């Protein structure tokens, strides 16, 4: 390589590398000054479950960041403030089962659907009331049935709300490796551990990484997603057959224990204002399956479609906002206990 070329490249490196480092330092300081909260899914929020078909559950006593919010898990392993004594002496006992939507991913403690529903019921009904949040991120219907059997039934609830999502038919994205919980946010090996630590400790790296995840997501149209939903809830899809089988088991156990089970197929919010709602068939299919076994099923689309509220947590986290949970709690409160 000619000497002049080497000298030219050396100058570029000499100028650009320090400049790049300074830019990163400036970005790190600026993000921290303006209160940037790192976004990541914290595997420490979970632990392997003693029940094989639950696979994993929330770690009792966990307190820390999860999906950009400070999250507290009580000693029972629920995202709820109630103690075992509180639940036992409550005149009204309701459990909410589901995945990250029931859990309240992206909203603060006290803003999830179970908390907002409890606050409304306490204004109307006398005596102590417990609405227990048994939601666990990334659960599917079969994990939710196991949660109902292992954790909900011993609480002796009068009512159970199952928050059903269209991804209940999908394969589980979280698994256990070498006794540790591995989420989509984690990678194994030394490099993976280093990058995960950097993502949690550096605001600048977390910011770039988070927005890169958003940028690389493959966007689909409403029509494309409608076709995907139709394929998910087709009789030929083993994921739907498995989900429906576990739903049937949950309904059967609820009947045996005299628990009022209400299934809520939670809608895709991105198209909630469209008329007609493009994913109506998904809601109908789930409700038909639930009602065929003797459970109740409610459609919250009419409650949300005309609401002039923020629907998502933010452009990074597309989970329902606290306002969506408030609107849903207003609707459910009228039909409970």
FENCORNOR-V972580 format. One record per pair of residues at least 24 apart in sequence whose C-alpha atoms are under 7 Angstrom apart, sorted by the first residue. I is the first residue (numbers start at 1). GAP is how many residues later the second one is. D is the distance in whole Angstrom. If there is no record, write none. Layout:
<<I;GAP;D> <I;GAP;D>>
This chain:
<<24;180;7> <27;177;6> <28;175;6> <28;176;5> <31;172;6> <31;173;7> <32;171;7> <36;167;7> <37;31;6> <38;30;6> <38;162;7> <38;165;6> <38;168;6> <39;28;5> <39;29;4> <39;167;7> <39;171;7> <40;26;6> <40;27;5> <40;28;7> <40;145;7> <41;25;5> <41;26;5> <41;144;6> <42;24;5> <43;138;6> <43;139;7> <43;140;6> <46;135;7> <47;134;7> <48;133;7> <53;90;6> <53;93;6> <54;89;5> <54;92;6> <54;93;7> <57;79;7> <58;78;7> <67;38;7> <67;39;6> <68;38;6> <69;37;6> <69;38;7> <69;39;6> <70;38;7> <71;38;6> <78;55;6> <78;56;6> <79;24;7> <79;54;6> <80;52;6> <80;53;6> <87;43;6> <90;38;5> <90;39;5> <90;40;6> <91;36;6> <91;37;6> <91;38;6> <92;36;7> <92;37;5> <92;38;6> <93;36;6> <93;37;5> <93;38;6> <93;64;5> <93;65;6> <93;66;7> <94;36;6> <94;37;5> <94;38;6> <94;63;5> <94;64;6> <94;65;5> <94;66;6> <95;36;6> <95;37;5> <95;38;6> <95;39;7> <95;57;7> <95;62;7> <95;64;7> <95;65;5> <95;66;6> <96;36;6> <96;37;5> <96;38;6> <96;39;7> <96;64;6> <96;65;5> <96;66;6> <97;36;7> <97;37;5> <97;38;5> <97;47;6> <97;64;6> <97;65;5> <97;66;6> <98;37;5> <98;38;6> <98;41;7> <98;46;6> <98;64;6> <98;65;5> <98;66;7> <99;36;5> <99;37;5> <99;38;5> <99;39;5> <99;40;5> <99;41;7> <100;35;6> <100;36;6> <100;37;4> <100;38;6> <101;218;7> <102;33;5> <102;61;6> <103;30;7> <103;32;4> <103;33;6> <103;34;7> <105;214;7> <106;207;6> <106;211;7> <106;213;7> <107;214;7> <107;215;6> <111;211;6> <112;210;7> <112;213;6> <113;212;5> <113;213;7> <113;216;6> <116;210;6> <116;213;6> <117;212;5> <117;216;6> <120;213;7> <121;212;6> <138;34;7> <138;35;7> <138;36;7> <140;28;4> <141;27;6> <141;102;5> <141;105;6> <141;106;6> <142;101;6> <142;104;5> <145;101;6> <145;105;5> <157;102;7> <158;101;5> <158;102;6> <159;100;6> <159;101;5> <159;102;6> <159;178;7> <160;99;7> <160;100;6> <160;101;5> <160;102;6> <161;100;6> <161;101;5> <161;102;6> <162;100;6> <162;101;5> <162;102;6> <163;100;6> <163;101;5> <163;102;6> <163;103;6> <164;99;7> <164;100;6> <164;101;5> <164;102;6> <165;100;6> <165;101;6> <168;75;7> <169;63;7> <169;70;4> <169;71;5> <169;74;6> <170;69;6> <214;102;7> <226;52;7> <226;53;6> <229;53;7> <248;45;6> <251;42;7> <251;44;6> <261;34;6> <261;35;6> <262;33;6> <262;34;5> <262;35;5> <263;33;6> <263;34;5> <263;35;6> <264;33;6> <264;34;5> <264;35;6> <265;34;7> <267;34;6> <269;42;7> <272;29;7> <272;33;5> <273;32;5> <273;33;7> <300;28;7>>
